[in-house]
Amino acid sequence: MSELQINTTQNVKITFNAAGGGERLLAFILDMIIKIGYLLILNKIFGVFEGMDEWSQIGINTILSFPVMFYTLTLEAFFQGQTIGKRALKIRVVKIDGYQASLSDYVVRWFFRIVDVYIFGLGFFVMLSNKKTQRIGDMAAGTAVIMLKDSVNISHTILENLKQDYKPTYPDVIKLSDNDARIIKDTFITARAANDYKTLIKLRTKIVEVVGIKDVKQKTNTQFIDVILKDYNFYTQDM
């Protein structure tokens, strides 16, 4: 299984396992089964239109087939890079630059299915030949498909273990975004492990400035940043 390292614009490195050709093929087959099932039901219900000419029947059947045509594009756009097949196999489309893929990225991937899927399955062989297991559509859109079923420890996320009776200290932490919290936590863990006190001081100073804290109640930088992360989780866990 190949490893995919994403370097975000904030220069934070995130490592994922790229979905293999097998997982992607199984997800494709599951999605295809769903689409074929839908078409079979359509044919059974609307296969023949009494008293309607052949061209009218073709037109109506074409309209009714739109969900199949736009199945992948619609589901990936609404479910953040997943179709039913991808969700079942626990894989997802992401941007190489660390951002969530946009609608235009999904459109590019969907358009290139004409080449990847319907021209002798070319995309499958392209996936097998590159480290990031990207098909042509992925390369054009700047995306990759990653595995989601890795063992993820809570320390790898912005989540914190909070006690039931936890009382927050800094309500203004809601000024931070999830991305801010993730960067703070990643930097905090790395600096604390390396005893990098200069980075901890800079991180504390930046948090105080951004959040607008006038009275820091903790004695050490480590305690302060730890409270900030816990407070952020407390105020955003139900949002």
HUJO-V530041 format. One record per residue. N is the residue number from 1. RES is the residue in three letters. SS is DSSP state (hx for helix, st for strand, lp for the rest). PHI is phi in degrees with one decimal (* if undefined). D_FIRST is the distance of its C-alpha to the first C-alpha in whole Angstrom. Layout:
N_RES_SS_PHI_D_FIRST ; N_RES_SS_PHI_D_FIRST
This chain:
1_MET_lp_*_0 ; 2_SER_lp_-80.8_4 ; 3_GLU_st_-98.3_7 ; 4_LEU_st_-115.7_10 ; 5_GLN_st_-106.8_13 ; 6_ILE_st_-103.8_16 ; 7_ASN_st_-106.2_19 ; 8_THR_lp_-75.5_22 ; 9_THR_lp_-66.7_26 ; 10_GLN_lp_-89.5_27 ; 11_ASN_lp_61.9_25 ; 12_VAL_lp_-102.0_22 ; 13_LYS_st_-92.3_19 ; 14_ILE_st_-119.1_16 ; 15_THR_st_-109.7_13 ; 16_PHE_st_-128.0_10 ; 17_ASN_st_-95.7_7 ; 18_ALA_st_-67.5_7 ; 19_ALA_lp_-64.0_8 ; 20_GLY_lp_-77.6_6 ; 21_GLY_hx_-59.7_10 ; 22_GLY_hx_-65.2_11 ; 23_GLU_hx_-63.0_11 ; 24_ARG_hx_-67.8_13 ; 25_LEU_hx_-66.6_15 ; 26_LEU_hx_-64.0_16 ; 27_ALA_hx_-62.7_17 ; 28_PHE_hx_-62.3_19 ; 29_ILE_hx_-64.6_21 ; 30_LEU_hx_-61.0_21 ; 31_ASP_hx_-64.2_23 ; 32_MET_hx_-65.6_25 ; 33_ILE_hx_-60.9_26 ; 34_ILE_hx_-61.2_28 ; 35_LYS_hx_-67.2_29 ; 36_ILE_hx_-65.5_31 ; 37_GLY_hx_-60.4_32 ; 38_TYR_hx_-61.7_34 ; 39_LEU_hx_-65.5_35 ; 40_LEU_hx_-65.4_37 ; 41_ILE_hx_-64.7_38 ; 42_LEU_hx_-58.8_40 ; 43_ASN_hx_-64.1_41 ; 44_LYS_hx_-70.2_43 ; 45_ILE_hx_-85.8_44 ; 46_PHE_hx_-117.4_45 ; 47_GLY_lp_-60.7_45 ; 48_VAL_lp_-127.2_49 ; 49_PHE_lp_-110.7_51 ; 50_GLU_lp_-60.1_54 ; 51_GLY_lp_70.0_57 ; 52_MET_lp_-116.6_54 ; 53_ASP_lp_-70.7_54 ; 54_GLU_hx_-60.5_51 ; 55_TRP_hx_-66.4_50 ; 56_SER_hx_-65.8_50 ; 57_GLN_hx_-62.4_48 ; 58_ILE_hx_-61.9_45 ; 59_GLY_hx_-62.6_45 ; 60_ILE_hx_-66.8_45 ; 61_ASN_hx_-63.4_42 ; 62_THR_hx_-64.5_40 ; 63_ILE_hx_-63.1_41 ; 64_LEU_hx_-67.4_40 ; 65_SER_lp_-87.9_37 ; 66_PHE_hx_-54.0_36 ; 67_PRO_hx_-57.1_33 ; 68_VAL_hx_-73.1_31 ; 69_MET_hx_-61.8_31 ; 70_PHE_lp_-106.6_30 ; 71_TYR_hx_-54.3_28 ; 72_THR_hx_-63.8_25 ; 73_LEU_hx_-60.6_26 ; 74_THR_hx_-65.3_29 ; 75_LEU_hx_-68.8_26 ; 76_GLU_hx_-63.8_23 ; 77_ALA_hx_-68.7_26 ; 78_PHE_hx_-84.2_28 ; 79_PHE_lp_-110.9_25 ; 80_GLN_lp_52.8_23 ; 81_GLY_lp_90.5_20 ; 82_GLN_lp_-128.6_20 ; 83_THR_lp_-101.8_22 ; 84_ILE_hx_-62.4_22 ; 85_GLY_hx_-63.5_20 ; 86_LYS_hx_-65.2_17 ; 87_ARG_hx_-65.1_19 ; 88_ALA_hx_-64.3_19 ; 89_LEU_hx_-90.9_15 ; 90_LYS_lp_57.6_15 ; 91_ILE_st_-129.7_13 ; 92_ARG_st_-152.9_15 ; 93_VAL_st_-84.2_17 ; 94_VAL_st_-134.6_17 ; 95_LYS_st_-81.2_19 ; 96_ILE_lp_-65.8_17 ; 97_ASP_lp_-84.8_21 ; 98_GLY_lp_95.6_20 ; 99_TYR_lp_-86.3_23 ; 100_GLN_lp_-69.3_22 ; 101_ALA_lp_-61.4_23 ; 102_SER_lp_-97.1_26 ; 103_LEU_hx_-58.3_28 ; 104_SER_hx_-63.2_28 ; 105_ASP_hx_-66.1_25 ; 106_TYR_hx_-65.3_24 ; 107_VAL_hx_-63.0_27 ; 108_VAL_hx_-61.8_26 ; 109_ARG_hx_-60.5_23 ; 110_TRP_hx_-64.4_25 ; 111_PHE_hx_-62.1_27 ; 112_PHE_lp_-75.0_25 ; 113_ARG_hx_-61.5_24 ; 114_ILE_hx_-56.5_27 ; 115_VAL_hx_-84.1_25 ; 116_ASP_hx_-66.2_22 ; 117_VAL_lp_-100.9_23 ; 118_TYR_lp_-93.8_26 ; 119_ILE_lp_-108.1_26 ; 120_PHE_lp_56.2_25 ; 121_GLY_lp_59.1_21 ; 122_LEU_hx_-55.1_21 ; 123_GLY_hx_-58.9_18 ; 124_PHE_hx_-64.5_16 ; 125_PHE_hx_-71.5_16 ; 126_VAL_hx_-66.0_16 ; 127_MET_hx_-59.0_13 ; 128_LEU_hx_-69.8_11 ; 129_SER_lp_-98.3_13 ; 130_ASN_lp_-130.9_12 ; 131_LYS_lp_-62.7_9 ; 132_LYS_lp_-90.3_10 ; 133_THR_lp_45.8_10 ; 134_GLN_lp_-91.9_13 ; 135_ARG_lp_-85.8_16 ; 136_ILE_hx_-59.8_20 ; 137_GLY_hx_-61.2_21 ; 138_ASP_hx_-65.0_18 ; 139_MET_hx_-62.2_19 ; 140_ALA_hx_-67.9_23 ; 141_ALA_hx_-91.0_22 ; 142_GLY_lp_71.2_20 ; 143_THR_st_-121.8_18 ; 144_ALA_st_-147.2_14 ; 145_VAL_st_-110.0_12 ; 146_ILE_st_-114.8_11 ; 147_MET_st_-85.0_10 ; 148_LEU_lp_-109.4_13 ; 149_LYS_lp_-96.2_13 ; 150_ASP_lp_-68.5_12 ; 151_SER_lp_-71.4_15 ; 152_VAL_lp_-113.3_17 ; 153_ASN_lp_-81.7_20 ; 154_ILE_hx_-60.9_23 ; 155_SER_hx_-70.5_23 ; 156_HIS_hx_-89.0_20 ; 157_THR_lp_-123.7_22 ; 158_ILE_lp_-84.7_26 ; 159_LEU_lp_-75.9_27 ; 160_GLU_lp_-131.8_30 ; 161_ASN_lp_-77.0_31 ; 162_LEU_lp_-114.9_35 ; 163_LYS_lp_-74.6_38 ; 164_GLN_lp_-59.5_40 ; 165_ASP_lp_-98.8_43 ; 166_TYR_lp_-61.9_41 ; 167_LYS_lp_-116.0_43 ; 168_PRO_lp_-71.3_42 ; 169_THR_lp_-110.6_44 ; 170_TYR_lp_-123.2_43 ; 171_PRO_hx_-63.4_43 ; 172_ASP_hx_-74.2_43 ; 173_VAL_hx_-64.1_39 ; 174_ILE_hx_-67.0_38 ; 175_LYS_hx_-69.6_39 ; 176_LEU_lp_-78.3_35 ; 177_SER_lp_-102.9_32 ; 178_ASP_hx_-57.3_29 ; 179_ASN_hx_-65.9_28 ; 180_ASP_hx_-59.9_30 ; 181_ALA_hx_-63.1_30 ; 182_ARG_hx_-65.6_26 ; 183_ILE_hx_-64.4_27 ; 184_ILE_hx_-60.3_30 ; 185_LYS_hx_-66.8_28 ; 186_ASP_hx_-60.3_25 ; 187_THR_hx_-66.4_28 ; 188_PHE_hx_-61.7_30 ; 189_ILE_hx_-62.8_27 ; 190_THR_hx_-66.1_26 ; 191_ALA_hx_-67.8_30 ; 192_ARG_hx_-65.0_31 ; 193_ALA_hx_-65.7_29 ; 194_ALA_lp_-95.5_30 ; 195_ASN_lp_52.8_34 ; 196_ASP_lp_-88.1_34 ; 197_TYR_hx_-68.7_37 ; 198_LYS_hx_-62.2_38 ; 199_THR_hx_-66.0_34 ; 200_LEU_hx_-62.9_35 ; 201_ILE_hx_-64.9_39 ; 202_LYS_hx_-62.1_38 ; 203_LEU_hx_-65.3_35 ; 204_ARG_hx_-61.1_38 ; 205_THR_hx_-60.4_41 ; 206_LYS_hx_-67.4_39 ; 207_ILE_hx_-62.7_38 ; 208_VAL_hx_-58.0_42 ; 209_GLU_hx_-67.7_43 ; 210_VAL_hx_-70.1_40 ; 211_VAL_hx_-77.2_41 ; 212_GLY_lp_83.9_45 ; 213_ILE_lp_-86.0_45 ; 214_LYS_lp_-100.2_49 ; 215_ASP_lp_-132.2_49 ; 216_VAL_lp_-83.8_46 ; 217_LYS_lp_-92.3_47 ; 218_GLN_lp_-88.1_44 ; 219_LYS_lp_-80.4_45 ; 220_THR_lp_-117.1_42 ; 221_ASN_hx_-61.6_39 ; 222_THR_hx_-60.8_37 ; 223_GLN_hx_-62.8_39 ; 224_PHE_hx_-61.5_39 ; 225_ILE_hx_-66.0_36 ; 226_ASP_hx_-60.9_35 ; 227_VAL_hx_-65.6_37 ; 228_ILE_hx_-57.6_37 ; 229_LEU_hx_-65.4_33 ; 230_LYS_hx_-67.2_35 ; 231_ASP_hx_-62.7_37 ; 232_TYR_hx_-60.3_35 ; 233_ASN_hx_-63.9_33 ; 234_PHE_hx_-60.1_36 ; 235_TYR_hx_-81.2_38 ; 236_THR_hx_-110.7_35 ; 237_GLN_lp_-65.0_33 ; 238_ASP_lp_-104.5_36 ; 239_MET_lp_-79.2_35
